Amino acid sequence: MENSENLNPLTGKSTSRNQYVSAEELIAKMKIAFTNAKEPEILPELEAVGITEAMLDAHLAEIENLEQLSQIQKREYGEQYAETDRFNLKKAEIDALFTRHRNLAKIAFKGDRQANTTLGIDAGRKQAFAAWFQLVSNFYAQILANPDFKTKAEGVNIKEADIAAMQTSLQEIAAVKNSQKKEIGEAQKATDTRDAAIDVLYPKYTELIAFAKVLFPDDQTLEKLGIVVKREGDLL
């Protein structure tokens, strides 16, 4: 059942429309209504209440813009997901080697309170990226900064070259994280831009639908405009 509230269902504002309607579905519904409203048996009735062909053409131009904005939004989210996947793979790669090194260090520095505290060997695993990044970065930096730590680490096959490689990987994942944040921001901006454009056009659509329901008792005419008409015998 359609409703004539002049609000966009995508923005979370007060509306009785189905909250799960997608932007693409809504754009498609509006396009059908504005296109078929120009049919010879429909347009004259609409013109009598102030909805002209020129207005409908303008609405369809807005639909074309909306379709482009929707394509941009999808592209931006695709780029965001690609960066997220790249980040997750890189983090898993670093974390696997860090876990191995830390477990070796637990053995090498067993009973050494200074080393365990300084290196964060007994620290709990960190889920948030910033805390995880600090934990891993500190582990390797502290080994390099202390000759005794470095000697014991080499004794369990944590070589200086391994540490240098990990530090390079940490720089790389920091860059990937920044890129991911950028893509998230751009994807959200693209969504906001598209939804703002829907906000502008949606009231014009609901006005058309409201007039159509009054002007056209013919079910087939309403269905041309994309209005679902319940008939006797239809399941509730």
Backbone hydrogen bonds, N-H to C=O, Kabsch-Sander energy under -0.5 kcal/mol:
donor,donor_aa,acceptor,acceptor_aa,energy
7,L,5,E,-1.3
11,T,8,N,-1.2
13,K,8,N,-0.6
21,V,18,N,-1.6
26,L,22,S,-2.2
27,I,23,A,-2.8
28,A,24,E,-2.3
29,K,25,E,-2.3
30,M,26,L,-2.4
31,K,27,I,-2.3
32,I,28,A,-2.2
33,A,29,K,-2.2
34,F,30,M,-2.7
35,T,31,K,-2.3
36,N,32,I,-2.7
37,A,33,A,-1.5
38,K,35,T,-1.4
39,E,36,N,-1.8
42,I,39,E,-1.8
43,L,39,E,-2.9
45,E,42,I,-0.5
46,L,42,I,-1.6
47,E,43,L,-2.9
48,A,44,P,-1.4
49,V,46,L,-1.3
50,G,47,E,-1.5
51,I,46,L,-2.5
52,T,50,G,-0.9
56,L,52,T,-2.1
57,D,53,E,-2.6
58,A,54,A,-2.0
59,H,55,M,-2.5
60,L,56,L,-2.3
61,A,57,D,-1.8
62,E,58,A,-1.8
63,I,59,H,-2.0
64,E,60,L,-2.2
65,N,61,A,-1.9
66,L,62,E,-2.5
67,E,63,I,-2.6
68,Q,64,E,-1.8
69,L,65,N,-2.5
70,S,66,L,-2.6
71,Q,67,E,-1.9
72,I,68,Q,-2.3
73,Q,69,L,-2.5
74,K,70,S,-2.2
75,R,71,Q,-2.3
76,E,72,I,-2.7
77,Y,73,Q,-2.1
78,G,74,K,-2.2
79,E,75,R,-2.3
80,Q,76,E,-2.2
81,Y,77,Y,-2.7
82,A,78,G,-2.0
83,E,79,E,-2.1
84,T,80,Q,-2.4
85,D,81,Y,-2.5
86,R,82,A,-2.2
87,F,83,E,-2.5
88,N,84,T,-2.7
89,L,85,D,-2.3
90,K,86,R,-2.1
91,K,87,F,-2.8
92,A,88,N,-2.3
93,E,89,L,-2.0
94,I,90,K,-2.3
95,D,91,K,-3.0
96,A,92,A,-2.0
97,L,93,E,-1.4
98,F,94,I,-2.7
99,T,95,D,-2.7
100,R,96,A,-1.6
101,H,97,L,-2.6
102,R,98,F,-3.0
103,N,99,T,-2.2
104,L,100,R,-2.0
105,A,101,H,-2.4
106,K,102,R,-2.0
107,I,103,N,-1.0
108,A,104,L,-2.5
109,F,105,A,-2.9
110,K,107,I,-1.2
112,D,109,F,-2.3
113,R,111,G,-1.0
116,N,112,D,-2.7
117,T,113,R,-2.4
118,T,114,Q,-2.9
119,L,115,A,-2.8
120,G,116,N,-0.7
121,I,116,N,-1.4
122,D,116,N,-0.7
123,A,120,G,-0.9
132,W,128,A,-2.6
133,F,129,F,-3.3
134,Q,130,A,-2.0
135,L,131,A,-2.2
136,V,132,W,-2.5
137,S,133,F,-2.6
138,N,134,Q,-2.5
139,F,135,L,-1.8
140,Y,136,V,-1.7
141,A,137,S,-2.3
142,Q,138,N,-2.7
143,I,139,F,-1.3
144,L,140,Y,-1.9
145,A,141,A,-1.6
146,N,142,Q,-0.9
146,N,143,I,-0.7
150,K,146,N,-2.6
151,T,147,P,-2.3
152,K,148,D,-2.3
153,A,149,F,-2.6
154,E,150,K,-2.3
155,G,151,T,-1.3
156,V,152,K,-0.6
156,V,153,A,-1.2
157,N,154,E,-1.6
158,I,153,A,-2.6
159,K,157,N,-0.9
163,I,159,K,-2.1
164,A,160,E,-2.5
165,A,161,A,-2.2
166,M,162,D,-2.2
167,Q,163,I,-2.4
168,T,164,A,-2.0
169,S,165,A,-2.2
170,L,166,M,-2.3
171,Q,167,Q,-1.7
172,E,168,T,-2.1
173,I,169,S,-2.6
174,A,170,L,-1.8
175,A,171,Q,-1.7
176,V,172,E,-2.2
177,K,173,I,-2.5
178,N,174,A,-2.0
179,S,175,A,-2.1
180,Q,176,V,-2.6
181,K,177,K,-2.4
182,K,178,N,-2.0
183,E,179,S,-2.4
184,I,180,Q,-2.5
185,G,181,K,-2.3
186,E,182,K,-2.4
187,A,183,E,-2.5
188,Q,184,I,-2.3
189,K,185,G,-2.3
190,A,186,E,-2.3
191,T,187,A,-1.9
192,D,188,Q,-2.7
193,T,189,K,-2.5
194,R,190,A,-2.1
195,D,191,T,-2.7
196,A,192,D,-2.2
197,A,193,T,-1.7
198,I,194,R,-1.9
199,D,195,D,-2.3
200,V,196,A,-1.4
201,L,197,A,-1.7
202,Y,198,I,-3.1
204,K,201,L,-0.8
205,Y,201,L,-1.5
206,T,202,Y,-2.5
207,E,203,P,-1.9
208,L,204,K,-1.8
209,I,205,Y,-2.4
210,A,206,T,-2.3
211,F,207,E,-2.4
212,A,208,L,-2.5
213,K,209,I,-2.0
214,V,210,A,-0.9
214,V,211,F,-0.6
215,L,211,F,-2.8
216,F,212,A,-2.5
219,D,217,P,-0.5
222,L,218,D,-1.9
223,E,219,D,-2.4
224,K,220,Q,-1.4
225,L,221,T,-0.9
225,L,222,L,-0.8
226,G,223,E,-1.5
227,I,222,L,-2.2
228,V,226,G,-0.6
230,K,228,V,-0.5
234,D,231,R,-2.3
